[in-house]
Amino acid sequence: MTDKDCYAVFGYPIKHSKSPQIHRLFAEQTQQLLEYTAQEVLAERFKDSVNVFFSQGGKGLNCTLPLKELAWAFADRRTERAELSKAVNTLALQGDGSLLGDNTDGCGLIADLTGNHGISLEGARILILGAGGASRGIIAPILGHSPNHLTIVNRTPEKAIALATEFSILGDVEGCSFADIQGQQPFDLIINATSASLTDEMPPLADDLLAAEGVCYDLAYGNKPTSFVRWGAAHNARKSLDGLGMLVEQAAEAFFLWRSIRPQTKPVIAVLNAERGFS
Ligand code: NAP
């Protein structure tokens, strides 16, 4: 370890992670002396790797696939939003030596949608595709913005129904299958929280489910528009966005947790977009 404060992202695969670049840009911008690396860590090596990292002076960790649930279990204490999402993407060493677990994914999505893109969730009909870890992390923050209605649809419908039941105390939310949403009233915002875009696939979505002036948002991102972003554009979405902004916003929230200073995200998003040729 160096004399700088050390942070890292653990995951597998991790080679193409943009997190080291994002945190380096945040550190330069806020004049924080820190080092942030990406480390390939398999699930079976997670506990040992975390113990080694913090015993060598590490201050904070991000955890990504497939480690978020393990990080949740490993944390000594958890924030309320981490508790609700049952996943931790940020571990922060506390003054007493304990580890606080947080989940910044949901607020990262909300910050990108509302702050960067001016999309209001209040009173909106919202559809989430997918009922995996990412979906679980965004449901409570979305319901916290008082949508008119939230539907979760999943290839394995039982998972969507179970999630909706679990979160129904927080708002009007239902879970169903792709067959069940055929013919429903169109949605103002459709969020793709499936991993289908990673293999350039598109969930089986009917053509008439996006409202006029509706917005599409894919949590996945890449160097080209994802299959879902292309679907949104082809269905005349007012905006059809990918999750790069969410990635930067969730990183900013982790940075704030660790350093008590909030970096500006827009310049960092602009750098990453320029690098991938997006305007
Ligand atoms: P996960 O827990 O593995 O869940 C995957 C979900 O996708 C499940 O609901 C699965 O349905 C569904 N699915 C997979 N392939 C599908 C297909 N071809 N058609 C329809 N549904 C399909 O994954 P996750 O952690 O939730 O991640 C989901 C996505 O969010 C990934 O693309 C990830 O990169 C992205 N993400 C982005 C950010 C960001 O900062 N931008 C943060 C977190 C996650 P079944 O249940 O039926 O298998």
Residues whose N, C-alpha, C, O or C-beta is under 5 A from the ligand:
A	BS01	NAP	D105 G130 A131 G132 G133 A134 S135 N154 R155 T156 K159 A193 T194 S195 A196 E201 P203 L219 A220 G243 L244 M246 L247
